[in-house]
């Protein structure tokens, strides 16, 4: 648990926001780089989530429908 880990999108963006909260200065090069990394990581995460919803979730819903499972809130109809 004490090993270094790569910061999450939230960690990177939050750190930049916190550091610049009381400042009127332009973001530093380090802060700009952190935002670039957070944006790239977020795009990867967004694509992975979209793929999960479109493929794995759709397959699970089809399996539930085929098994005759009752409808549950949030699940697509027919």
Biopython code that builds the backbone (N, CA, C, O; Angstrom):
import numpy as np
from Bio.PDB.StructureBuilder import StructureBuilder

atoms = [
    (1, "UNK", "N", (0.805, -1.198, 0.000)),
    (1, "UNK", "CA", (0.000, 0.000, 0.000)),
    (1, "UNK", "C", (0.850, 1.264, 0.000)),
    (1, "UNK", "O", (0.349, 2.351, -0.287)),
    (2, "UNK", "N", (2.101, 1.129, 0.313)),
    (2, "UNK", "CA", (2.948, 2.300, 0.413)),
    (2, "UNK", "C", (3.756, 2.531, -0.866)),
    (2, "UNK", "O", (4.667, 3.359, -0.885)),
    (3, "UNK", "N", (3.425, 1.804, -1.926)),
    (3, "UNK", "CA", (4.135, 1.963, -3.183)),
    (3, "UNK", "C", (3.583, 3.166, -3.943)),
    (3, "UNK", "O", (2.401, 3.496, -3.851)),
    (4, "UNK", "N", (4.459, 3.800, -4.685)),
    (4, "UNK", "CA", (4.029, 4.941, -5.495)),
    (4, "UNK", "C", (3.074, 4.470, -6.586)),
    (4, "UNK", "O", (3.270, 3.402, -7.165)),
    (5, "UNK", "N", (2.066, 5.243, -6.860)),
    (5, "UNK", "CA", (1.098, 4.929, -7.906)),
    (5, "UNK", "C", (0.927, 6.159, -8.791)),
    (5, "UNK", "O", (1.094, 7.295, -8.348)),
    (6, "UNK", "N", (0.595, 5.904, -10.038)),
    (6, "UNK", "CA", (0.364, 7.020, -10.954)),
    (6, "UNK", "C", (-0.893, 7.770, -10.513)),
    (6, "UNK", "O", (-1.896, 7.139, -10.180)),
    (7, "UNK", "N", (-0.858, 9.097, -10.505)),
    (7, "UNK", "CA", (-2.035, 9.858, -10.072)),
    (7, "UNK", "C", (-3.219, 9.648, -11.007)),
    (7, "UNK", "O", (-3.047, 9.463, -12.212)),
    (8, "UNK", "N", (-4.400, 9.677, -10.447)),
    (8, "UNK", "CA", (-5.622, 9.557, -11.241)),
    (8, "UNK", "C", (-5.931, 10.886, -11.926)),
    (8, "UNK", "O", (-5.294, 11.904, -11.654)),
    (9, "UNK", "N", (-6.913, 10.856, -12.814)),
    (9, "UNK", "CA", (-7.369, 12.083, -13.472)),
    (9, "UNK", "C", (-7.795, 13.088, -12.410)),
    (9, "UNK", "O", (-7.429, 14.262, -12.471)),
    (10, "UNK", "N", (-8.558, 12.627, -11.454)),
    (10, "UNK", "CA", (-9.039, 13.498, -10.377)),
    (10, "UNK", "C", (-7.888, 14.083, -9.572)),
    (10, "UNK", "O", (-7.890, 15.270, -9.246)),
    (11, "UNK", "N", (-6.897, 13.240, -9.250)),
    (11, "UNK", "CA", (-5.744, 13.724, -8.487)),
    (11, "UNK", "C", (-5.011, 14.833, -9.233)),
    (11, "UNK", "O", (-4.689, 15.873, -8.659)),
    (12, "UNK", "N", (-4.753, 14.600, -10.511)),
    (12, "UNK", "CA", (-3.993, 15.587, -11.289)),
    (12, "UNK", "C", (-4.757, 16.908, -11.395)),
    (12, "UNK", "O", (-4.205, 17.973, -11.120)),
    (13, "UNK", "N", (-6.019, 16.835, -11.790)),
    (13, "UNK", "CA", (-6.814, 18.058, -11.966)),
    (13, "UNK", "C", (-7.038, 18.751, -10.629)),
    (13, "UNK", "O", (-6.975, 19.978, -10.546)),
    (14, "UNK", "N", (-7.296, 17.981, -9.595)),
    (14, "UNK", "CA", (-7.517, 18.553, -8.272)),
    (14, "UNK", "C", (-6.300, 19.265, -7.726)),
    (14, "UNK", "O", (-6.414, 20.323, -7.108)),
    (15, "UNK", "N", (-5.131, 18.681, -7.954)),
    (15, "UNK", "CA", (-3.898, 19.300, -7.482)),
    (15, "UNK", "C", (-3.664, 20.634, -8.180)),
    (15, "UNK", "O", (-3.272, 21.612, -7.543)),
    (16, "UNK", "N", (-3.905, 20.675, -9.485)),
    (16, "UNK", "CA", (-3.718, 21.924, -10.228)),
    (16, "UNK", "C", (-4.721, 22.977, -9.737)),
    (16, "UNK", "O", (-4.361, 24.136, -9.533)),
    (17, "UNK", "N", (-5.965, 22.567, -9.552)),
    (17, "UNK", "CA", (-6.980, 23.508, -9.081)),
    (17, "UNK", "C", (-6.621, 24.039, -7.695)),
    (17, "UNK", "O", (-6.731, 25.237, -7.436)),
    (18, "UNK", "N", (-6.192, 23.144, -6.806)),
    (18, "UNK", "CA", (-5.845, 23.555, -5.447)),
    (18, "UNK", "C", (-4.670, 24.522, -5.456)),
    (18, "UNK", "O", (-4.681, 25.520, -4.734)),
    (19, "UNK", "N", (-3.645, 24.233, -6.276)),
    (19, "UNK", "CA", (-2.451, 25.077, -6.298)),
    (19, "UNK", "C", (-2.748, 26.459, -6.896)),
    (19, "UNK", "O", (-2.091, 27.440, -6.545)),
    (20, "UNK", "N", (-3.726, 26.537, -7.786)),
    (20, "UNK", "CA", (-4.007, 27.812, -8.418)),
    (20, "UNK", "C", (-5.191, 28.556, -7.839)),
    (20, "UNK", "O", (-5.551, 29.633, -8.314)),
    (21, "UNK", "N", (-5.792, 27.986, -6.820)),
    (21, "UNK", "CA", (-7.027, 28.547, -6.261)),
    (21, "UNK", "C", (-6.880, 30.004, -5.824)),
    (21, "UNK", "O", (-7.730, 30.837, -6.138)),
    (22, "UNK", "N", (-5.813, 30.306, -5.107)),
    (22, "UNK", "CA", (-5.616, 31.658, -4.580)),
    (22, "UNK", "C", (-4.582, 32.449, -5.376)),
    (22, "UNK", "O", (-4.008, 33.411, -4.865)),
    (23, "UNK", "N", (-4.348, 32.060, -6.593)),
    (23, "UNK", "CA", (-3.299, 32.703, -7.383)),
    (23, "UNK", "C", (-3.896, 33.419, -8.585)),
    (23, "UNK", "O", (-4.895, 32.992, -9.163)),
    (24, "UNK", "N", (-3.254, 34.511, -8.936)),
    (24, "UNK", "CA", (-3.647, 35.218, -10.154)),
    (24, "UNK", "C", (-2.618, 35.003, -11.252)),
    (24, "UNK", "O", (-2.735, 35.552, -12.348)),
    (25, "UNK", "N", (-1.609, 34.198, -10.945)),
    (25, "UNK", "CA", (-0.552, 33.904, -11.913)),
    (25, "UNK", "C", (-1.040, 32.862, -12.917)),
    (25, "UNK", "O", (-1.952, 32.085, -12.636)),
    (26, "UNK", "N", (-0.425, 32.863, -14.066)),
    (26, "UNK", "CA", (-0.719, 31.838, -15.064)),
    (26, "UNK", "C", (-0.236, 30.487, -14.538)),
    (26, "UNK", "O", (0.675, 30.436, -13.712)),
    (27, "UNK", "N", (-0.839, 29.395, -15.010)),
    (27, "UNK", "CA", (-0.385, 28.079, -14.570)),
    (27, "UNK", "C", (1.084, 27.861, -14.934)),
    (27, "UNK", "O", (1.566, 28.343, -15.960)),
    (28, "UNK", "N", (1.771, 27.137, -14.083)),
    (28, "UNK", "CA", (3.167, 26.817, -14.351)),
    (28, "UNK", "C", (3.236, 25.747, -15.442)),
    (28, "UNK", "O", (2.222, 25.150, -15.804)),
    (29, "UNK", "N", (4.422, 25.519, -15.950)),
    (29, "UNK", "CA", (4.613, 24.464, -16.958)),
    (29, "UNK", "C", (4.232, 23.107, -16.372)),
    (29, "UNK", "O", (3.654, 22.272, -17.068)),
    (30, "UNK", "N", (4.544, 22.885, -15.122)),
    (30, "UNK", "CA", (4.194, 21.627, -14.457)),
    (30, "UNK", "C", (2.677, 21.472, -14.357)),
    (30, "UNK", "O", (2.145, 20.386, -14.584)),
    (31, "UNK", "N", (1.986, 22.554, -14.019)),
    (31, "UNK", "CA", (0.529, 22.500, -13.927)),
    (31, "UNK", "C", (-0.103, 22.259, -15.296)),
    (31, "UNK", "O", (-1.047, 21.480, -15.423)),
    (32, "UNK", "N", (0.424, 22.930, -16.316)),
    (32, "UNK", "CA", (-0.103, 22.720, -17.668)),
    (32, "UNK", "C", (0.113, 21.271, -18.108)),
    (32, "UNK", "O", (-0.762, 20.665, -18.726)),
    (33, "UNK", "N", (1.279, 20.728, -17.787)),
    (33, "UNK", "CA", (1.565, 19.333, -18.142)),
    (33, "UNK", "C", (0.622, 18.385, -17.397)),
    (33, "UNK", "O", (0.153, 17.401, -17.969)),
    (34, "UNK", "N", (0.347, 18.677, -16.137)),
    (34, "UNK", "CA", (-0.572, 17.843, -15.361)),
    (34, "UNK", "C", (-1.962, 17.838, -15.991)),
    (34, "UNK", "O", (-2.616, 16.796, -16.047)),
    (35, "UNK", "N", (-2.412, 18.992, -16.461)),
    (35, "UNK", "CA", (-3.721, 19.072, -17.116)),
    (35, "UNK", "C", (-3.707, 18.307, -18.439)),
    (35, "UNK", "O", (-4.678, 17.628, -18.772)),
    (36, "UNK", "N", (-2.621, 18.411, -19.187)),
    (36, "UNK", "CA", (-2.508, 17.648, -20.441)),
    (36, "UNK", "C", (-2.588, 16.146, -20.162)),
    (36, "UNK", "O", (-3.285, 15.418, -20.868)),
    (37, "UNK", "N", (-1.876, 15.687, -19.135)),
    (37, "UNK", "CA", (-1.898, 14.268, -18.782)),
    (37, "UNK", "C", (-3.287, 13.850, -18.304)),
    (37, "UNK", "O", (-3.772, 12.775, -18.655)),
    (38, "UNK", "N", (-3.920, 14.702, -17.504)),
    (38, "UNK", "CA", (-5.270, 14.388, -17.022)),
    (38, "UNK", "C", (-6.251, 14.307, -18.189)),
    (38, "UNK", "O", (-7.108, 13.424, -18.215)),
    (39, "UNK", "N", (-6.133, 15.211, -19.146)),
    (39, "UNK", "CA", (-7.024, 15.198, -20.314)),
    (39, "UNK", "C", (-6.820, 13.933, -21.140)),
    (39, "UNK", "O", (-7.790, 13.326, -21.595)),
    (40, "UNK", "N", (-5.573, 13.534, -21.335)),
    (40, "UNK", "CA", (-5.293, 12.312, -22.094)),
    (40, "UNK", "C", (-5.804, 11.082, -21.347)),
    (40, "UNK", "O", (-6.402, 10.191, -21.949)),
    (41, "UNK", "N", (-5.569, 11.035, -20.039)),
    (41, "UNK", "CA", (-6.063, 9.908, -19.241)),
    (41, "UNK", "C", (-7.583, 9.866, -19.240)),
    (41, "UNK", "O", (-8.177, 8.790, -19.309)),
    (42, "UNK", "N", (-8.217, 11.034, -19.163)),
    (42, "UNK", "CA", (-9.673, 11.091, -19.167)),
    (42, "UNK", "C", (-10.230, 10.575, -20.492)),
    (42, "UNK", "O", (-11.231, 9.859, -20.511)),
    (43, "UNK", "N", (-9.585, 10.938, -21.593)),
    (43, "UNK", "CA", (-10.053, 10.472, -22.904)),
    (43, "UNK", "C", (-9.957, 8.950, -22.995)),
    (43, "UNK", "O", (-10.863, 8.302, -23.519)),
    (44, "UNK", "N", (-8.886, 8.390, -22.497)),
    (44, "UNK", "CA", (-8.744, 6.926, -22.472)),
    (44, "UNK", "C", (-9.846, 6.307, -21.625)),
    (44, "UNK", "O", (-10.477, 5.332, -22.031)),
    (45, "UNK", "N", (-10.071, 6.871, -20.462)),
    (45, "UNK", "CA", (-11.117, 6.379, -19.564)),
    (45, "UNK", "C", (-12.494, 6.491, -20.216)),
    (45, "UNK", "O", (-13.311, 5.577, -20.101)),
    (46, "UNK", "N", (-12.752, 7.601, -20.896)),
    (46, "UNK", "CA", (-14.033, 7.795, -21.566)),
    (46, "UNK", "C", (-14.251, 6.747, -22.645)),
    (46, "UNK", "O", (-15.351, 6.211, -22.770)),
    (47, "UNK", "N", (-13.223, 6.450, -23.421)),
    (47, "UNK", "CA", (-13.329, 5.451, -24.478)),
    (47, "UNK", "C", (-13.554, 4.057, -23.898)),
    (47, "UNK", "O", (-14.361, 3.288, -24.419)),
    (48, "UNK", "N", (-12.844, 3.733, -22.826)),
    (48, "UNK", "CA", (-13.019, 2.431, -22.179)),
    (48, "UNK", "C", (-14.428, 2.281, -21.616)),
    (48, "UNK", "O", (-15.035, 1.217, -21.734)),
    (49, "UNK", "N", (-14.942, 3.331, -21.012)),
    (49, "UNK", "CA", (-16.294, 3.290, -20.460)),
    (49, "UNK", "C", (-17.330, 3.156, -21.563)),
    (49, "UNK", "O", (-18.286, 2.393, -21.423)),
    (50, "UNK", "N", (-17.157, 3.883, -22.653)),
    (50, "UNK", "CA", (-18.086, 3.779, -23.783)),
    (50, "UNK", "C", (-18.084, 2.361, -24.346)),
    (50, "UNK", "O", (-19.142, 1.812, -24.655)),
    (51, "UNK", "N", (-16.906, 1.771, -24.479)),
    (51, "UNK", "CA", (-16.812, 0.398, -24.985)),
    (51, "UNK", "C", (-17.485, -0.573, -24.027)),
    (51, "UNK", "O", (-18.173, -1.498, -24.459)),
    (52, "UNK", "N", (-17.293, -0.370, -22.743)),
    (52, "UNK", "CA", (-17.923, -1.231, -21.744)),
    (52, "UNK", "C", (-19.442, -1.158, -21.846)),
    (52, "UNK", "O", (-20.121, -2.184, -21.823)),
    (53, "UNK", "N", (-19.964, 0.040, -21.955)),
    (53, "UNK", "CA", (-21.418, 0.224, -22.038)),
    (53, "UNK", "C", (-21.971, -0.364, -23.327)),
    (53, "UNK", "O", (-23.014, -1.017, -23.321)),
    (54, "UNK", "N", (-21.275, -0.134, -24.421)),
    (54, "UNK", "CA", (-21.787, -0.571, -25.720)),
    (54, "UNK", "C", (-21.636, -2.071, -25.961)),
    (54, "UNK", "O", (-22.439, -2.650, -26.692)),
    (55, "UNK", "N", (-20.643, -2.709, -25.376)),
    (55, "UNK", "CA", (-20.421, -4.128, -25.654)),
    (55, "UNK", "C", (-20.781, -5.013, -24.474)),
    (55, "UNK", "O", (-21.734, -5.789, -24.549)),
    (56, "UNK", "N", (-20.035, -4.906, -23.394)),
    (56, "UNK", "CA", (-20.237, -5.810, -22.272)),
    (56, "UNK", "C", (-21.593, -5.623, -21.597)),
    (56, "UNK", "O", (-22.259, -6.603, -21.261)),
    (57, "UNK", "N", (-22.001, -4.387, -21.399)),
    (57, "UNK", "CA", (-23.298, -4.146, -20.768)),
    (57, "UNK", "C", (-24.432, -4.600, -21.681)),
    (57, "UNK", "O", (-25.410, -5.188, -21.220)),
    (58, "UNK", "N", (-24.299, -4.325, -22.975)),
    (58, "UNK", "CA", (-25.321, -4.759, -23.928)),
    (58, "UNK", "C", (-25.419, -6.277, -23.944)),
    (58, "UNK", "O", (-26.522, -6.819, -24.006)),
    (59, "UNK", "N", (-24.287, -6.973, -23.890)),
    (59, "UNK", "CA", (-24.297, -8.438, -23.869)),
    (59, "UNK", "C", (-24.927, -8.956, -22.584)),
    (59, "UNK", "O", (-25.690, -9.922, -22.612)),
    (60, "UNK", "N", (-24.619, -8.332, -21.475)),
    (60, "UNK", "CA", (-25.215, -8.742, -20.202)),
    (60, "UNK", "C", (-26.722, -8.549, -20.224)),
    (60, "UNK", "O", (-27.465, -9.422, -19.774)),
    (61, "UNK", "N", (-27.180, -7.419, -20.740)),
    (61, "UNK", "CA", (-28.621, -7.178, -20.830)),
    (61, "UNK", "C", (-29.289, -8.204, -21.731)),
    (61, "UNK", "O", (-30.389, -8.665, -21.426)),
    (62, "UNK", "N", (-28.647, -8.570, -22.834)),
    (62, "UNK", "CA", (-29.196, -9.588, -23.732)),
    (62, "UNK", "C", (-29.276, -10.939, -23.021)),
    (62, "UNK", "O", (-30.263, -11.660, -23.165)),
    (63, "UNK", "N", (-28.248, -11.278, -22.262)),
    (63, "UNK", "CA", (-28.255, -12.532, -21.500)),
    (63, "UNK", "C", (-29.372, -12.536, -20.463)),
    (63, "UNK", "O", (-30.047, -13.549, -20.278)),
    (64, "UNK", "N", (-29.567, -11.414, -19.791)),
    (64, "UNK", "CA", (-30.647, -11.318, -18.808)),
    (64, "UNK", "C", (-32.010, -11.489, -19.472)),
    (64, "UNK", "O", (-32.884, -12.190, -18.963)),
    (65, "UNK", "N", (-32.167, -10.838, -20.609)),
    (65, "UNK", "CA", (-33.429, -10.944, -21.349)),
    (65, "UNK", "C", (-33.674, -12.385, -21.784)),
    (65, "UNK", "O", (-34.784, -12.897, -21.636)),
    (66, "UNK", "N", (-32.643, -13.044, -22.320)),
    (66, "UNK", "CA", (-32.766, -14.432, -22.782)),
    (66, "UNK", "C", (-33.065, -15.384, -21.633)),
    (66, "UNK", "O", (-33.755, -16.387, -21.819)),
    (67, "UNK", "N", (-32.553, -15.078, -20.455)),
    (67, "UNK", "CA", (-32.778, -15.933, -19.290)),
    (67, "UNK", "C", (-34.135, -15.672, -18.644)),
    (67, "UNK", "O", (-34.521, -16.369, -17.706)),
    (68, "UNK", "N", (-34.863, -14.666, -19.145)),
    (68, "UNK", "CA", (-36.176, -14.350, -18.588)),
    (68, "UNK", "C", (-36.115, -13.579, -17.285)),
    (68, "UNK", "O", (-37.071, -13.597, -16.510)),
    (69, "UNK", "N", (-35.030, -12.919, -17.040)),
    (69, "UNK", "CA", (-34.900, -12.135, -15.806)),
    (69, "UNK", "C", (-35.903, -10.983, -15.830)),
    (69, "UNK", "O", (-36.132, -10.381, -16.879)),
    (70, "UNK", "N", (-36.492, -10.679, -14.693)),
    (70, "UNK", "CA", (-37.429, -9.558, -14.654)),
    (70, "UNK", "C", (-36.701, -8.240, -14.914)),
    (70, "UNK", "O", (-35.502, -8.116, -14.664)),
    (71, "UNK", "N", (-37.448, -7.265, -15.418)),
    (71, "UNK", "CA", (-36.872, -5.964, -15.700)),
    (71, "UNK", "C", (-36.431, -5.317, -14.401)),
    (71, "UNK", "O", (-37.088, -5.464, -13.371)),
    (72, "UNK", "N", (-35.331, -4.611, -14.450)),
    (72, "UNK", "CA", (-34.829, -3.877, -13.299)),
    (72, "UNK", "C", (-34.653, -2.408, -13.692)),
    (72, "UNK", "O", (-34.364, -2.110, -14.851)),
    (73, "UNK", "N", (-34.826, -1.494, -12.739)),
    (73, "UNK", "CA", (-34.672, -0.077, -13.070)),
    (73, "UNK", "C", (-33.310, 0.224, -13.707)),
    (73, "UNK", "O", (-32.276, -0.264, -13.250)),
    (74, "UNK", "N", (-33.329, 1.025, -14.756)),
    (74, "UNK", "CA", (-32.111, 1.387, -15.446)),
    (74, "UNK", "C", (-31.789, 0.490, -16.627)),
    (74, "UNK", "O", (-30.969, 0.843, -17.475)),
    (75, "UNK", "N", (-32.428, -0.666, -16.684)),
    (75, "UNK", "CA", (-32.172, -1.597, -17.783)),
    (75, "UNK", "C", (-33.043, -1.216, -18.963)),
    (75, "UNK", "O", (-34.194, -0.811, -18.798)),
    (76, "UNK", "N", (-32.488, -1.348, -20.141)),
    (76, "UNK", "CA", (-33.248, -1.026, -21.352)),
    (76, "UNK", "C", (-34.445, -1.967, -21.511)),
    (76, "UNK", "O", (-34.409, -3.126, -21.097)),
    (77, "UNK", "N", (-35.479, -1.446, -22.108)),
    (77, "UNK", "CA", (-36.640, -2.278, -22.389)),
    (77, "UNK", "C", (-36.477, -2.962, -23.741)),
    (77, "UNK", "O", (-36.053, -2.343, -24.717)),
    (78, "UNK", "N", (-36.810, -4.217, -23.783)),
    (78, "UNK", "CA", (-36.861, -5.026, -24.994)),
    (78, "UNK", "C", (-35.824, -4.756, -25.957)),
    (78, "UNK", "O", (-35.782, -5.388, -27.012)),
]
sb = StructureBuilder()
sb.init_structure("model")
sb.init_model(0)
sb.init_chain("A")
sb.init_seg("    ")
for serial, (resi, resn, name, xyz) in enumerate(atoms, 1):
    if name == "N":
        sb.init_residue(resn, " ", resi, " ")
    sb.init_atom(name, np.array(xyz, "f"), 0.0, 1.0, " ", f" {name:<3s}", serial, name[0])
structure = sb.get_structure()
